[in-house]
Amino acid sequence: MSQGDERGYGGHEPGNRNDDAYSTLGGTRQTRTRLPGGDEGEGYTRRPARNSRSLIMVVGVVVLLIAAIAFANQGGGGGSDGAKEKQSDTAGAGPTAATGTKPVQGKNGTIASGFAHDEQGAQSAAANYAVALGSVDMFNKDSRHSIVQTIYTSEAASRLRGPQDSAYSADFLGKMGLDANGKAPQGSIFVSRTIPVGTKTVAYSDATATVDVWYTGLIGMSGPGSTDPVSTSWKTWTAELTWVDGDWKIASDKQKDGPAPVPGDVAASTSDEISKAVEEYGGFTYAR
């Protein structure tokens, strides 16, 4: 799922190729009703304000809230593990909420690895693998082989290596403005980035998972005289993942266009602005 594929340059075989519950502690709101006050001649008198009582009530509420927070942080004080798990399973977290499962245990080179053996881990793995496959490193043979060997199963990596090398030919790289080693001309910067917008589990079991990654991509040459300026694309990449040797690996994958939003009315930046932004803004490790 390289950026090369987005422009119709077959980087991969298109046909071969997911919580921490947020709890809120609501404070109490106290109201005081004031009866209509008449003048003294009508037999009504205004009661003097009792500042000391109000202060005691406010302090009492604050103490109760602090106690509630402390109790919540201790996990409910002595409940069983089963009760905690049930609470986590039934809590209603939003689809884009951060999760309590540690998303990444480490890195294999520059690629995140050691994902959790659950739906969240599968989604996190797919998002990070999409980033790797859309990076500029895919345009260099050695780094491409390293990426593929790291994130695919050994069988899939062996199957893809040859077709990918053919797809990233010198002719194709030349059309992108790169030399045979995937390097940009002096004074220019080649841009290829994948930015996941969201992930979705299509299917899941302990051994396999199918995850969709909706992403936007940047690709093009930024520099003087570039005939292929940096542009954006919108794709959905589907990864068939397998749990192998304590981590999620890609067994096969495919992608399709969209969903794509209506383009905004922001004017395109200059080549120098794009080059500066690419150099100054680093990427992320993604987690569900």
Beta strands, then each sheet from edge to edge (+ up, - down):
strand 1: 106-108
strand 2: 111-113
strand 3: 189-204
strand 4: 208-222
strand 5: 231-244
strand 6: 247-257
sheet 1: 1+ 2-
sheet 2: 3+ 4- 5+ 6-
end
